[in-house]
Amino acid sequence: QDYTWEDHGFSLMNRLYPDVGQLLDEKFQVVYNLTYNTIAMHCGVDTSMLRRAIWNYVHCVFGIRYDDYDYGEVNQLLERNLKIYIKTVACYPEKTTKQIYTQFWRHFKHSEKVHINLLLLEARMQAALLYALRAVTRYMT
């Protein structure tokens, strides 16, 4: 059964802790929508597909999949070294090394790599919240 932040987690969080759901949602949205519309040396680029692919890949790593998303985009937009980096940081942060960090997106600015970290950490937090809130929902019903 689908259990999404937008449809279930947000409202339950607000019921349990008034205003916290709104604050978390704003935090997720700020990071998800953050863009300078640049990729490496290219300006005026719509990065929404890339940001969505990263967010959904992190959720996929934690077993959350969305029926309305084409996961073929993940393979098209995320190179292998970036996937390795995302999975390492999200699942095994203690194993993250400078070598793993430098192996993906070699021609990109550090600020763009920091943005990747923000996206993956917020997506990971949302995934953890979804599991916790789903357990609370099951307990309450």
C-alpha positions in Angstrom: 0.0 0.0 0.0 1.3 3.4 -0.9 2.3 5.6 2.0 3.6 9.0 0.8 4.7 12.1 2.6 2.2 14.3 0.7 -0.8 12.0 1.2 -0.2 10.5 4.6 3.0 11.4 6.5 2.5 15.2 6.4 -1.1 15.1 7.9 -0.2 12.5 10.5 2.9 14.6 11.6 0.7 17.7 11.9 -1.8 15.7 14.0 0.9 14.4 16.3 3.0 17.6 16.5 1.1 20.7 15.2 3.2 22.8 12.8 6.1 20.3 12.7 4.7 18.7 9.5 4.6 22.1 7.9 8.1 22.9 8.9 9.4 19.6 7.7 7.5 20.0 4.4 9.0 23.4 3.8 12.5 22.1 4.6 12.0 19.2 2.1 10.6 21.6 -0.6 13.5 24.2 -0.2 16.1 21.6 -0.7 14.2 19.8 -3.5 13.6 23.0 -5.4 17.0 24.5 -4.9 18.7 25.2 -8.2 21.0 27.7 -9.9 19.8 26.4 -13.3 23.4 25.3 -14.1 25.1 22.0 -14.5 28.9 22.2 -14.6 29.6 24.9 -17.2 26.2 25.0 -18.8 23.8 27.8 -17.7 20.0 28.0 -18.1 19.5 24.2 -17.5 16.3 22.8 -16.0 17.6 20.5 -13.3 14.2 19.3 -12.1 14.5 15.9 -13.7 17.9 15.3 -12.2 16.8 16.4 -8.7 13.7 14.2 -8.9 15.9 11.2 -10.1 18.2 11.7 -7.1 15.3 12.0 -4.6 13.6 8.9 -6.0 16.8 6.9 -6.2 17.4 7.5 -2.5 13.9 6.4 -1.7 14.3 3.4 -3.9 17.5 2.4 -2.0 15.3 2.3 1.1 12.6 0.3 -0.6 10.2 3.1 -1.4 9.0 3.1 -5.0 6.4 5.2 -6.7 4.1 3.8 -9.4 3.9 7.1 -11.2 7.7 7.5 -11.7 9.7 6.1 -14.6 12.8 4.7 -12.9 14.5 4.5 -16.3 15.2 8.2 -15.7 17.5 7.2 -12.8 19.6 5.1 -15.1 19.7 7.8 -17.8 20.5 10.7 -15.5 22.7 9.2 -12.7 26.0 7.8 -13.7 27.3 4.7 -11.9 29.8 6.6 -9.7 27.1 9.0 -8.6 24.8 6.1 -7.6 27.7 4.5 -5.7 28.3 7.8 -3.8 24.6 8.3 -3.1 24.1 4.7 -1.8 27.3 5.0 0.3 26.4 8.3 1.9 22.8 7.3 2.5 23.4 3.8 3.8 27.0 3.6 5.0 28.1 7.2 5.8 31.0 5.9 7.8 32.4 4.4 4.6 32.3 7.6 2.6 35.8 8.6 1.4 37.3 11.4 -0.5 38.0 9.0 -3.3 34.3 8.2 -3.7 33.5 11.9 -3.6 36.0 12.8 -6.3 35.0 10.0 -8.6 31.6 11.3 -9.6 31.0 14.5 -11.6 34.7 15.4 -12.0 34.0 18.6 -13.9 31.3 19.9 -11.5 31.7 22.6 -8.8 31.9 21.6 -5.2 28.7 23.6 -4.6 26.9 21.3 -7.0 28.2 18.3 -5.1 27.1 19.8 -1.8 23.6 20.2 -3.3 23.7 16.5 -4.1 24.4 15.8 -0.4 21.6 18.1 0.7 19.2 16.3 -1.6 20.2 12.8 -0.6 20.2 13.6 3.1 16.7 15.2 3.1 15.4 12.4 0.9 16.9 9.9 3.4 15.3 11.7 6.3 11.9 11.7 4.6 12.2 8.0 3.9 13.0 7.3 7.6 10.0 9.5 8.6 7.7 7.6 6.2 8.7 4.3 7.8 8.2 5.6 11.3 4.9 7.4 10.5 3.6 4.3 8.7 4.2 2.2 11.8 2.4 4.8 14.0 -0.5 4.8 11.6 -0.7 1.0 11.8 -0.5 1.1 15.6 -3.3 3.7 15.7 -5.7 1.7 13.5 
